[in-house]
Amino acid sequence: MSLTVLKPGLLTTVQDQGRPGWQRHGVVVGGAVDAFAARVANVVVGNAESAAVLEMALLGPELRVGQDMLVALCGAGFELMIGGRAAPHDRPVLVAAGETMAFAPTDRGARAWLAVAGGIDVPLVLGSRSTYVRGRLGGFEGRPLIAGDKVSVGPPPEWAKGLAGQMKARGRTTVPWSVRPETLGRSVGGATVRAIRGPEWSLFTELSHREFFGTDYAVTKDVDRMGMRLEGVPLALREPREEISSAVNVGVVQVPHSGQPIVLLVGRQTVGGYPRIAAVATVDLGKLAQFKPGDPIRFQEITVEQAHELQLGRERDFARVISGLSRLVA
């Protein structure tokens, strides 16, 4: 089974849940920018949560399907078109052999994840199929997809075969139910992102504390998988100082000498020396994936305990979804 790339889109890569455990060697974790959306897309088509998916950004690809396939698109920024017909997000869609999938850009969001029953089948590199473009590591030959690539797909799991059989028997190409990642857990609307105080919070002035959690910032043109630079009221330290480089994680908000914050994403470096004023709560990391240049972003302060409870609540919701899906196919 395979997908043929007719048009590659702007940046279409193979991603999974990343390659943890190698940061001490300078290898980034990487993976899908919204790891949770990728997990949801996978379970919707019967895959393991960690299966490899296609991640697309800003301009989607055009793909031809080699055999009948069950697919699901989660995320935002694209309308799924199959043979010129619109298909829904966040649910299984049956695509017939020879049909073409296209992803029309919309004005909502920036990234989406396409799961295919069986998972994208590329070699494991350091335990992951994720593409790390800067290191030309993993994925499809360590690079974004280009026209003419034939991307292998693994054999579909039994659950997916059963669901596809039911859909064919009823003459359907999709199902009446959906699983939207943003509905799991207690979400917060608009451009608000919840965050906790960072390790160097106390080094910043009281005015910077108020400004960071009290004013809007704008996403600049400098945004990619590594991170996003923001523009707004400059943040200042109480006194000039240089930090020793220390570990950084996805969602960490660093403040360089310009005073304009940088939010780190999954392709971030493993260590950094800029002071860390805050860290975005795990439950809201997926929202970062959808910001585009010019979008406003506002940080809302929460405690570490609140961040933990929000994440646990979302995982409880997700566990109920998985339990429900398991009963759909006899």
Residue frames as qw, qx, qy, qz and C-alpha x, y, z in Angstrom:
[[0.000, 0.888, 0.460, 0.000, 0.00, 0.00, 0.00],
 [0.461, -0.119, 0.040, 0.879, 1.27, 3.45, -0.82],
 [0.154, 0.899, 0.272, -0.308, 0.51, 7.13, -1.36],
 [0.596, 0.292, 0.267, 0.698, 1.92, 8.89, -4.41],
 [0.145, -0.674, -0.165, 0.705, 2.81, 12.56, -3.96],
 [0.463, 0.667, 0.442, 0.380, 1.44, 14.58, -6.89],
 [0.095, 0.790, -0.105, 0.596, 2.07, 17.96, -5.25],
 [0.563, -0.028, -0.644, 0.517, 4.12, 18.20, -2.07],
 [0.367, -0.877, -0.309, -0.036, 2.60, 21.27, -0.43],
 [0.040, 0.910, -0.287, 0.298, 4.75, 23.78, 1.44],
 [0.008, 0.493, -0.804, 0.333, 6.13, 21.49, 4.16],
 [0.909, -0.140, -0.091, -0.382, 4.73, 17.97, 4.31],
 [0.155, 0.508, -0.817, 0.225, 6.71, 15.59, 6.50],
 [0.749, -0.236, -0.616, -0.059, 6.38, 12.22, 8.19],
 [0.125, -0.498, 0.515, -0.687, 6.01, 12.65, 11.96],
 [0.638, -0.365, -0.678, -0.023, 5.15, 10.55, 15.00],
 [0.544, -0.819, -0.179, -0.024, 5.52, 11.13, 18.74],
 [0.062, 0.899, -0.402, 0.161, 9.23, 11.94, 18.36],
 [0.818, 0.161, -0.478, 0.275, 12.46, 10.36, 19.56],
 [0.460, -0.818, 0.215, -0.272, 12.86, 10.97, 23.31],
 [0.909, -0.347, 0.160, 0.167, 15.94, 9.71, 25.12],
 [0.760, 0.273, 0.127, 0.576, 18.60, 11.21, 22.85],
 [0.016, 0.978, 0.061, 0.199, 18.73, 14.83, 24.02],
 [0.603, -0.699, 0.273, 0.272, 21.91, 14.21, 26.01],
 [0.644, 0.003, 0.501, 0.579, 23.51, 13.56, 22.62],
 [0.023, 0.390, -0.171, -0.905, 22.07, 16.77, 21.15],
 [0.067, -0.227, -0.818, -0.524, 19.30, 15.03, 19.20],
 [0.383, -0.068, 0.156, -0.908, 15.99, 16.86, 19.42],
 [0.427, 0.199, 0.823, -0.316, 12.79, 15.00, 20.31],
 [0.194, 0.103, -0.553, -0.804, 10.82, 16.48, 17.41],
 [0.129, 0.379, 0.912, -0.088, 7.67, 14.72, 16.28],
 [0.023, 0.693, 0.575, 0.433, 4.29, 16.19, 15.41],
 [0.049, 0.342, -0.195, 0.918, 3.93, 19.85, 16.44],
 [0.638, -0.274, 0.208, -0.689, 0.58, 18.90, 17.96],
 [0.111, 0.207, -0.971, 0.053, 1.38, 15.44, 19.30],
 [0.390, 0.210, 0.723, -0.530, -2.11, 15.07, 20.78],
 [0.627, 0.495, -0.041, -0.600, -3.89, 15.76, 17.47],
 [0.412, 0.423, -0.774, -0.228, -1.68, 13.12, 15.85],
 [0.117, -0.047, 0.941, -0.314, -2.62, 10.63, 18.58],
 [0.537, 0.365, 0.451, -0.612, -6.33, 11.30, 18.05],
 [0.580, 0.517, -0.374, -0.506, -6.05, 10.95, 14.25],
 [0.220, 0.322, -0.920, -0.041, -4.34, 7.60, 14.73],
 [0.239, 0.100, 0.885, -0.387, -6.84, 6.03, 17.10],
 [0.569, 0.425, 0.156, -0.687, -9.72, 7.19, 14.89],
 [0.692, 0.443, -0.455, -0.344, -8.43, 4.86, 12.14],
 [0.977, -0.189, -0.054, -0.086, -7.45, 2.05, 14.51],
 [0.608, 0.507, -0.441, 0.422, -3.70, 2.70, 14.67],
 [0.635, -0.400, -0.368, 0.548, -1.49, 2.72, 17.71],
 [0.099, -0.959, -0.160, 0.210, -1.24, 6.25, 19.09],
 [0.392, -0.663, 0.392, 0.503, 2.46, 6.40, 18.15],
 [0.696, 0.373, 0.515, 0.333, 2.00, 5.50, 14.46],
 [0.265, -0.236, 0.265, 0.897, 3.56, 7.82, 11.90],
 [0.338, 0.783, 0.489, -0.183, 1.33, 10.38, 10.19],
 [0.438, 0.417, 0.242, 0.759, 1.76, 13.10, 7.57],
 [0.178, -0.714, -0.303, 0.606, 2.07, 16.63, 8.95],
 [0.383, 0.560, 0.386, 0.625, 1.24, 19.52, 6.62],
 [0.255, -0.579, -0.251, 0.732, 1.74, 23.24, 7.10],
 [0.101, 0.569, -0.046, -0.815, 0.08, 26.26, 5.43],
 [0.587, 0.436, -0.372, -0.571, -0.20, 24.67, 1.98],
 [0.787, -0.134, 0.573, -0.185, -1.26, 21.04, 1.83],
 [0.171, -0.285, 0.828, 0.451, -0.17, 18.29, -0.57],
 [0.783, 0.251, -0.125, -0.555, -2.03, 16.41, -3.27],
 [0.293, -0.324, 0.899, -0.040, -1.85, 12.62, -2.90],
 [0.717, 0.129, -0.458, -0.509, -3.04, 9.69, -5.00],
 [0.679, -0.309, 0.573, -0.340, -4.19, 6.58, -3.14],
 [0.193, 0.353, -0.869, -0.290, -2.83, 3.25, -4.36],
 [0.297, -0.252, -0.919, -0.057, -5.36, 0.97, -2.61],
 [0.450, -0.714, -0.365, -0.393, -8.56, 1.49, -0.63],
 [0.401, 0.107, -0.541, 0.732, -7.54, 3.29, 2.57],
 [0.386, -0.807, -0.446, -0.002, -9.14, 4.49, 5.77],
 [0.401, 0.285, -0.181, 0.851, -7.83, 7.96, 6.64],
 [0.293, -0.842, -0.432, 0.133, -8.51, 10.71, 9.19],
 [0.348, 0.498, -0.067, 0.792, -7.49, 14.38, 9.20],
 [0.450, -0.767, -0.380, 0.254, -7.13, 16.22, 12.50],
 [0.408, -0.233, 0.040, 0.882, -5.96, 19.78, 13.01],
 [0.234, 0.835, 0.315, -0.385, -6.86, 23.00, 11.23],
 [0.079, -0.636, 0.395, 0.658, -6.01, 25.12, 8.24],
 [0.090, 0.188, -0.811, -0.547, -7.18, 22.71, 5.52],
 [0.774, 0.187, 0.202, -0.570, -10.31, 21.35, 3.92],
 [0.417, -0.165, 0.871, 0.200, -9.98, 17.71, 2.91],
 [0.638, 0.471, -0.144, -0.592, -11.02, 17.12, -0.71],
 [0.499, -0.115, 0.847, 0.142, -11.37, 13.60, -2.12],
 [0.333, 0.352, 0.750, 0.450, -11.91, 13.42, -5.86],
 [0.009, -0.337, -0.239, -0.911, -12.99, 17.06, -5.76],
 [0.539, -0.621, -0.441, -0.360, -15.56, 16.44, -3.00],
 [0.168, -0.616, 0.468, -0.611, -15.28, 17.85, 0.49],
 [0.729, -0.203, -0.649, 0.075, -14.78, 15.28, 3.26],
 [0.499, -0.828, -0.042, -0.250, -15.09, 15.81, 7.02],
 [0.177, 0.590, -0.647, 0.449, -12.32, 16.21, 9.59],
 [0.306, -0.367, 0.664, -0.575, -11.81, 14.26, 12.80],
 [0.827, 0.060, 0.420, -0.369, -13.42, 10.99, 11.66],
 [0.518, -0.107, 0.767, 0.363, -12.61, 7.96, 9.49],
 [0.553, 0.623, -0.098, -0.545, -13.00, 8.51, 5.74],
 [0.771, 0.047, 0.600, 0.209, -12.79, 5.66, 3.23],
 [0.240, 0.725, -0.358, -0.537, -10.80, 6.60, 0.13],
 [0.924, 0.283, 0.250, -0.055, -11.01, 4.32, -2.91],
 [0.660, -0.189, 0.452, 0.569, -7.97, 3.12, -4.85],
 [0.414, 0.396, 0.460, 0.679, -6.95, 5.63, -7.50],
 [0.092, -0.928, -0.338, -0.132, -8.71, 8.59, -5.89],
 [0.420, 0.401, -0.202, 0.789, -6.85, 11.82, -5.18],
 [0.421, -0.751, -0.408, 0.303, -6.74, 13.59, -1.83],
 [0.314, 0.518, -0.024, 0.795, -6.11, 17.33, -1.82],
 [0.407, -0.569, -0.496, 0.514, -5.98, 19.76, 1.09],
 [0.160, 0.741, 0.254, 0.601, -7.41, 23.19, 0.33],
 [0.311, -0.012, -0.443, 0.841, -6.06, 25.93, 2.62],
 [0.240, -0.810, -0.503, -0.182, -8.48, 27.85, 4.84],
 [0.060, 0.708, -0.223, 0.667, -8.09, 30.95, 6.98],
 [0.722, -0.596, 0.140, -0.322, -8.38, 28.91, 10.18],
 [0.825, -0.418, 0.358, 0.129, -5.18, 27.51, 11.64],
 [0.190, 0.786, -0.535, -0.244, -1.91, 26.45, 10.04],
 [0.091, 0.370, -0.923, -0.050, -1.29, 22.71, 10.45],
 [0.874, -0.049, 0.075, -0.478, -3.06, 19.37, 10.16],
 [0.231, -0.388, 0.893, 0.006, -2.20, 15.68, 10.53],
 [0.786, 0.197, -0.319, -0.491, -3.30, 12.89, 8.21],
 [0.463, -0.294, 0.823, -0.146, -3.42, 9.40, 9.69],
 [0.667, 0.251, -0.537, -0.452, -3.76, 6.37, 7.42],
 [0.902, -0.272, 0.233, -0.241, -4.85, 2.98, 8.77],
 [0.939, 0.160, -0.042, 0.303, -1.63, 1.00, 9.01],
 [0.418, -0.794, 0.138, 0.418, 0.54, 4.07, 9.59],
 [0.462, 0.827, -0.316, -0.057, 3.15, 5.67, 7.34],
 [0.951, -0.186, 0.157, 0.189, 5.79, 3.00, 6.87],
 [0.406, 0.796, -0.373, 0.250, 9.27, 4.50, 6.79],
 [0.721, 0.065, -0.570, 0.387, 12.37, 3.15, 8.57],
 [0.570, -0.805, -0.148, 0.078, 12.83, 3.70, 12.29],
 [0.504, 0.510, -0.311, 0.624, 15.78, 5.94, 13.11],
 [0.091, 0.194, -0.608, 0.765, 16.73, 6.11, 16.81],
 [0.044, 0.323, 0.869, -0.374, 13.37, 4.59, 17.61],
 [0.295, 0.639, 0.339, -0.624, 11.23, 7.06, 15.64],
 [0.513, 0.448, 0.587, 0.437, 9.90, 7.66, 12.13],
 [0.027, 0.932, 0.208, -0.296, 9.78, 11.44, 12.61],
 [0.611, 0.574, 0.088, 0.538, 11.51, 13.74, 10.15],
 [0.384, -0.773, -0.012, 0.505, 14.17, 16.07, 11.56],
 [0.601, 0.772, 0.127, 0.163, 14.79, 18.25, 8.51],
 [0.033, -0.933, 0.356, -0.036, 17.74, 20.23, 9.89],
 [0.457, -0.508, 0.728, 0.055, 19.61, 16.99, 10.62],
 [0.602, 0.332, -0.570, -0.450, 18.29, 15.15, 7.52],
 [0.046, -0.159, 0.940, -0.297, 17.25, 12.42, 9.92],
 [0.322, 0.286, 0.825, -0.366, 14.32, 9.99, 9.85],
 [0.510, 0.571, 0.185, -0.616, 11.07, 10.32, 7.94],
 [0.814, 0.516, 0.252, 0.086, 11.17, 9.95, 4.15],
 [0.717, 0.367, -0.022, 0.593, 14.89, 10.21, 3.35],
 [0.453, -0.399, -0.279, 0.747, 15.25, 12.83, 6.08],
 [0.044, -0.036, 0.222, 0.973, 13.42, 15.52, 4.11],
 [0.513, 0.370, 0.311, -0.709, 9.98, 16.97, 3.30],
 [0.647, 0.335, 0.677, 0.102, 8.03, 15.14, 0.63],
 [0.094, 0.462, -0.390, -0.791, 8.45, 16.13, -3.02],
 [0.762, 0.384, -0.041, -0.520, 6.43, 15.38, -6.16],
 [0.673, 0.396, -0.610, -0.138, 6.88, 11.79, -7.31],
 [0.115, -0.337, 0.842, -0.406, 7.57, 10.28, -3.88],
 [0.722, -0.220, -0.559, -0.345, 5.82, 6.98, -3.17],
 [0.246, -0.448, 0.603, -0.613, 5.17, 6.74, 0.55],
 [0.442, -0.083, -0.891, -0.062, 4.56, 3.24, 1.89],
 [0.582, -0.389, 0.177, -0.692, 1.68, 2.50, 4.24],
 [0.104, -0.210, 0.945, -0.229, 1.66, -0.45, 6.64],
 [0.295, -0.303, -0.860, -0.285, -1.04, -3.14, 6.68],
 [0.410, -0.486, -0.001, -0.772, -4.25, -1.86, 8.29],
 [0.155, -0.145, 0.846, -0.489, -5.11, -3.18, 11.77],
 [0.056, -0.324, -0.938, -0.112, -8.05, -5.56, 12.19],
 [0.069, 0.621, 0.514, -0.588, -10.22, -2.85, 13.75],
 [0.167, 0.512, -0.257, -0.802, -9.76, -0.66, 10.66],
 [0.119, 0.017, -0.878, -0.463, -10.55, -3.58, 8.35],
 [0.010, -0.466, -0.863, 0.195, -13.74, -4.24, 10.29],
 [0.121, 0.657, 0.266, -0.695, -14.86, -0.61, 10.20],
 [0.147, 0.379, -0.530, -0.744, -14.06, -0.29, 6.49],
 [0.058, -0.167, -0.954, -0.242, -16.09, -3.45, 5.86],
 [0.060, 0.603, 0.678, -0.417, -19.07, -1.99, 7.72],
 [0.126, 0.609, -0.054, -0.781, -18.82, 1.26, 5.77],
 [0.123, 0.195, -0.752, -0.618, -18.68, -0.53, 2.42],
 [0.010, -0.334, -0.943, -0.010, -21.64, -2.73, 3.35],
 [0.064, 0.721, 0.524, -0.448, -23.70, 0.38, 4.12],
 [0.462, 0.661, 0.350, 0.476, -22.51, 2.27, 1.07],
 [0.240, -0.966, -0.041, 0.083, -20.82, 4.94, 3.18],
 [0.637, 0.505, -0.253, 0.524, -17.48, 6.68, 2.79],
 [0.066, 0.404, -0.500, 0.763, -17.52, 8.12, 6.32],
 [0.358, -0.391, -0.814, 0.238, -19.27, 7.76, 9.69],
 [0.201, -0.823, -0.344, -0.406, -21.72, 9.97, 11.63],
 [0.617, -0.753, -0.092, 0.209, -19.43, 10.42, 14.64],
 [0.482, 0.697, -0.258, 0.465, -16.23, 12.44, 15.09],
 [0.708, -0.540, -0.198, 0.409, -13.50, 12.97, 17.67],
 [0.263, 0.865, -0.075, 0.420, -12.19, 16.54, 17.79],
 [0.639, 0.026, -0.469, 0.609, -8.94, 16.86, 19.77],
 [0.028, 0.331, -0.213, 0.919, -9.87, 20.32, 21.06],
 [0.642, -0.452, -0.198, -0.586, -13.03, 18.98, 22.72],
 [0.833, -0.223, -0.466, 0.198, -11.09, 16.66, 25.03],
 [0.471, -0.206, -0.359, 0.779, -10.25, 18.30, 28.33],
 [0.026, -0.874, -0.370, 0.313, -11.25, 21.79, 29.45],
 [0.531, 0.343, 0.252, 0.733, -10.19, 23.98, 26.56],
 [0.087, -0.694, -0.200, 0.686, -9.92, 27.77, 26.56],
 [0.552, 0.708, 0.422, 0.126, -11.12, 29.75, 23.59],
 [0.195, 0.978, -0.059, -0.047, -9.67, 32.40, 21.35],
 [0.571, 0.638, -0.399, 0.328, -5.98, 33.25, 21.25],
 [0.483, -0.711, 0.390, -0.330, -5.43, 32.51, 24.94],
 [0.760, 0.211, -0.591, 0.170, -2.69, 30.06, 25.92],
 [0.688, -0.712, 0.031, -0.140, -2.29, 28.93, 29.52],
 [0.609, 0.477, -0.465, 0.431, 1.21, 29.00, 31.01],
 [0.721, -0.628, -0.198, 0.216, 3.08, 28.61, 34.27],
 [0.109, -0.942, 0.311, 0.062, 5.93, 30.73, 35.60],
 [0.821, 0.422, -0.332, 0.197, 9.34, 29.71, 34.31],
 [0.801, -0.254, -0.275, 0.467, 12.57, 28.99, 36.21],
 [0.401, 0.029, -0.075, 0.912, 13.86, 32.56, 35.75],
 [0.129, -0.788, -0.517, -0.307, 10.54, 34.30, 36.44],
 [0.470, -0.794, -0.218, 0.320, 11.94, 36.07, 39.52],
 [0.528, -0.179, 0.216, 0.802, 14.74, 37.66, 37.46],
 [0.137, 0.519, 0.472, 0.699, 12.24, 39.80, 35.53],
 [0.063, -0.101, 0.260, -0.958, 10.84, 43.13, 36.71],
 [0.269, 0.395, 0.730, -0.488, 7.39, 43.40, 38.25],
 [0.428, 0.554, -0.083, -0.709, 6.31, 45.44, 35.22],
 [0.304, 0.315, -0.807, -0.396, 7.42, 42.62, 32.92],
 [0.102, 0.155, 0.953, -0.239, 5.43, 40.15, 35.02],
 [0.375, 0.535, 0.448, -0.610, 2.29, 42.23, 34.54],
 [0.390, 0.562, -0.365, -0.632, 2.93, 42.84, 30.85],
 [0.084, 0.211, -0.943, -0.245, 3.63, 39.21, 30.00],
 [0.027, 0.339, 0.935, -0.101, 0.35, 37.93, 31.43],
 [0.139, 0.646, 0.465, -0.589, -1.63, 41.12, 30.79],
 [0.302, 0.660, -0.213, -0.654, -1.08, 42.17, 27.17],
 [0.885, 0.407, 0.221, -0.051, -1.39, 40.66, 23.71],
 [0.312, -0.501, 0.603, 0.537, 1.64, 39.66, 21.66],
 [0.730, 0.565, -0.076, -0.378, 1.69, 39.11, 17.91],
 [0.848, -0.047, 0.443, 0.288, 3.27, 36.18, 16.09],
 [0.063, 0.732, -0.393, -0.553, 6.00, 37.45, 13.76],
 [0.764, 0.498, -0.313, -0.266, 7.02, 36.01, 10.39],
 [0.219, 0.488, -0.825, 0.183, 9.76, 34.07, 12.21],
 [0.734, -0.158, 0.477, -0.456, 7.81, 30.92, 13.02],
 [0.601, 0.309, -0.698, -0.238, 8.59, 27.30, 12.15],
 [0.855, -0.255, -0.448, -0.061, 8.77, 23.89, 13.82],
 [0.542, 0.108, -0.500, 0.667, 11.60, 25.13, 16.03],
 [0.195, -0.502, -0.524, 0.660, 9.67, 28.00, 17.58],
 [0.152, 0.788, 0.427, 0.416, 7.92, 31.31, 17.13],
 [0.293, -0.029, -0.215, 0.931, 9.14, 34.82, 17.79],
 [0.076, -0.800, -0.594, 0.035, 6.59, 37.17, 19.28],
 [0.241, 0.313, 0.006, 0.919, 6.34, 40.95, 19.18],
 [0.376, -0.791, -0.446, -0.183, 4.87, 43.18, 21.84],
 [0.309, -0.908, 0.195, -0.204, 5.86, 45.03, 24.99],
 [0.552, 0.451, -0.633, 0.302, 9.57, 44.27, 25.64],
 [0.819, -0.546, -0.178, -0.017, 10.30, 42.26, 28.77],
 [0.228, 0.753, -0.452, 0.420, 13.18, 43.33, 30.99],
 [0.731, -0.171, -0.552, 0.364, 15.37, 41.71, 33.64],
 [0.444, -0.872, -0.157, 0.131, 15.84, 43.39, 37.00],
 [0.209, -0.813, 0.437, 0.323, 19.55, 43.63, 36.18],
 [0.655, 0.568, -0.456, -0.203, 21.67, 42.54, 33.21],
 [0.572, -0.425, 0.699, -0.053, 23.06, 39.03, 33.49],
 [0.512, 0.370, -0.692, -0.350, 24.16, 36.07, 31.40],
 [0.867, -0.195, 0.285, -0.359, 22.64, 32.64, 31.99],
 [0.209, -0.340, 0.899, 0.178, 24.46, 29.32, 31.82],
 [0.560, 0.091, -0.579, -0.586, 22.86, 27.17, 29.12],
 [0.381, -0.051, 0.824, -0.416, 20.37, 24.69, 30.56],
 [0.168, 0.260, 0.921, 0.235, 17.74, 22.25, 29.30],
 [0.390, 0.198, 0.007, -0.899, 14.73, 23.58, 27.44],
 [0.318, 0.266, 0.909, -0.030, 11.50, 21.85, 26.57],
 [0.008, 0.437, 0.619, 0.653, 8.65, 22.37, 24.13],
 [0.284, -0.808, -0.481, -0.185, 6.50, 25.30, 25.22],
 [0.524, -0.480, -0.179, 0.680, 9.26, 27.12, 27.09],
 [0.221, 0.938, 0.181, 0.196, 9.14, 30.89, 26.60],
 [0.664, -0.183, -0.027, 0.724, 12.63, 32.37, 26.37],
 [0.084, 0.982, 0.137, -0.095, 13.44, 36.08, 26.39],
 [0.726, 0.222, 0.034, 0.650, 16.54, 37.14, 24.42],
 [0.344, -0.256, -0.146, 0.891, 18.30, 40.50, 24.78],
 [0.068, -0.311, -0.414, -0.853, 15.69, 42.21, 22.57],
 [0.287, 0.060, 0.548, -0.783, 13.05, 41.59, 25.26],
 [0.694, 0.164, -0.237, -0.659, 10.74, 40.00, 22.68],
 [0.670, -0.234, 0.670, -0.218, 9.75, 36.45, 23.75],
 [0.445, 0.315, -0.751, -0.372, 10.34, 33.26, 21.77],
 [0.825, -0.137, 0.367, -0.407, 8.09, 30.23, 22.30],
 [0.024, -0.408, 0.885, 0.224, 9.92, 26.97, 21.63],
 [0.861, 0.147, -0.052, -0.484, 8.20, 24.22, 19.65],
 [0.969, -0.127, 0.213, -0.013, 9.05, 20.56, 19.00],
 [0.801, 0.456, -0.073, 0.381, 12.09, 21.23, 16.79],
 [0.214, -0.944, 0.207, -0.143, 13.78, 23.31, 19.46],
 [0.406, 0.531, -0.668, 0.325, 17.41, 22.93, 20.47],
 [0.725, -0.311, -0.601, 0.125, 18.11, 20.74, 23.50],
 [0.475, -0.500, -0.332, 0.644, 19.67, 23.52, 25.61],
 [0.192, 0.790, 0.227, 0.537, 19.43, 27.30, 25.70],
 [0.464, -0.089, -0.373, 0.798, 20.91, 30.24, 27.56],
 [0.175, -0.431, -0.129, -0.876, 18.13, 32.84, 27.41],
 [0.199, -0.012, 0.699, -0.686, 16.12, 33.32, 30.63],
 [0.226, -0.319, -0.860, -0.328, 12.87, 31.34, 30.71],
 [0.265, -0.166, 0.239, -0.919, 10.01, 33.53, 31.86],
 [0.732, 0.053, 0.321, -0.599, 7.28, 30.91, 31.42],
 [0.057, -0.108, 0.953, 0.276, 6.28, 27.55, 29.98],
 [0.601, -0.016, -0.278, -0.749, 3.07, 26.80, 28.10],
 [0.664, -0.126, 0.628, -0.386, 0.91, 24.11, 29.74],
 [0.222, -0.097, 0.915, 0.323, 1.05, 20.76, 27.93],
 [0.363, 0.540, 0.740, -0.172, -2.71, 20.82, 27.36],
 [0.306, 0.876, 0.134, -0.349, -2.34, 23.98, 25.24],
 [0.374, -0.424, 0.590, 0.577, 0.74, 23.03, 23.22],
 [0.432, 0.396, 0.740, 0.330, -1.49, 22.06, 20.30],
 [0.169, 0.920, 0.302, -0.183, -2.82, 25.61, 20.07],
 [0.246, -0.711, 0.370, 0.545, 0.69, 26.86, 19.35],
 [0.476, 0.039, 0.749, 0.460, 0.74, 24.72, 16.21],
 [0.296, 0.685, 0.636, 0.196, -2.09, 26.77, 14.68],
 [0.080, -0.866, -0.065, 0.489, -0.77, 30.31, 15.10],
 [0.649, 0.516, 0.276, 0.486, 0.26, 32.10, 11.89],
 [0.358, -0.005, -0.038, 0.933, 2.28, 35.29, 11.37],
 [0.179, -0.332, -0.167, -0.911, 0.23, 38.26, 12.50],
 [0.597, -0.503, -0.592, -0.199, -2.02, 36.27, 14.85],
 [0.280, -0.674, 0.353, -0.586, -2.47, 37.66, 18.39],
 [0.711, -0.138, -0.669, 0.169, -1.55, 35.50, 21.36],
 [0.350, -0.678, 0.256, -0.594, -2.24, 36.13, 25.06],
 [0.465, 0.095, -0.825, 0.305, -0.80, 34.17, 27.98],
 [0.630, -0.586, -0.079, -0.503, -2.98, 33.29, 30.96],
 [0.065, 0.466, -0.787, 0.399, -1.23, 32.34, 34.18],
 [0.876, -0.314, -0.211, -0.298, -2.08, 29.07, 35.88],
 [0.477, -0.646, 0.582, -0.132, -0.32, 27.05, 38.55],
 [0.163, 0.349, -0.912, -0.144, 1.67, 23.85, 38.06],
 [0.306, 0.145, 0.875, -0.345, -1.08, 21.98, 39.89],
 [0.569, 0.552, 0.228, -0.565, -3.72, 23.36, 37.54],
 [0.397, 0.570, -0.598, -0.401, -1.61, 22.44, 34.52],
 [0.038, -0.165, 0.984, -0.054, -1.30, 18.87, 35.80],
 [0.426, 0.335, 0.706, -0.456, -5.04, 18.58, 36.43],
 [0.540, 0.604, -0.098, -0.577, -5.88, 19.94, 32.96],
 [0.306, 0.455, -0.793, -0.266, -3.57, 17.39, 31.35],
 [0.156, 0.004, 0.961, -0.228, -4.92, 14.52, 33.46],
 [0.514, 0.444, 0.438, -0.588, -8.47, 15.55, 32.60],
 [0.534, 0.566, -0.375, -0.505, -7.73, 15.47, 28.90],
 [0.180, 0.306, -0.932, -0.073, -6.10, 12.05, 29.18],
 [0.349, 0.184, 0.816, -0.422, -9.15, 10.75, 31.06],
 [0.591, 0.548, 0.103, -0.582, -11.37, 12.02, 28.24],
 [0.402, 0.539, -0.658, -0.338, -9.08, 10.41, 25.68],
 [0.097, -0.140, 0.975, -0.143, -9.17, 7.07, 27.51],
 [0.518, 0.377, 0.587, -0.494, -12.98, 7.14, 27.33],
 [0.545, 0.610, -0.263, -0.511, -12.79, 7.83, 23.59],
 [0.212, 0.407, -0.877, -0.146, -10.49, 4.84, 23.06],
 [0.291, 0.085, 0.894, -0.331, -12.80, 2.64, 25.12],
 [0.571, 0.513, 0.310, -0.561, -15.79, 3.75, 23.06],
 [0.457, 0.590, -0.509, -0.429, -14.04, 3.23, 19.74],
 [0.042, -0.276, 0.960, -0.001, -13.07, -0.31, 20.72],
 [0.415, 0.272, 0.792, -0.357, -16.77, -1.24, 20.94],
 [0.468, 0.547, -0.089, -0.688, -17.72, 0.09, 17.51],
 [0.575, 0.396, -0.640, -0.321, -16.43, -2.90, 15.59],
 [0.902, -0.262, 0.207, -0.272, -17.51, -6.39, 16.61]]
